[in-house]
């Protein structure tokens, strides 16, 4: 399991687009220690999808397919939303 987590962390930080690296990598760094095997499977499946599609699901440009509309995507969306608000100077 530890090797799998290391591989997931590496893939999260090396997506190909800097925006996704920052979003997914930061969430993985924070959440990976407490993620269940099912959570890891969901994240691995999400990382198989094309970058632009995943990014659009995260920022809400397009709805995610039902198989990815879960708490893992919600964590990524929450982080991206918080980051956007902070960049705009909004704290609440």
JOTAUR-V307025 format. One record per run of one state. SS is the DSSP state (A for helix, B for strand, O for the rest). FROM is the first residue (numbers start at 1). TO is the last residue. If there is no record, write none. Layout:
BEGIN
SS&FROM&TO + SS&FROM&TO
END
This chain:
BEGIN
O&1&1 + A&2&13 + O&14&17 + A&18&34 + O&35&36 + A&37&46 + O&47&50 + A&51&59 + O&60&65 + A&66&68 + O&69&70 + A&71&87 + O&88&92
END
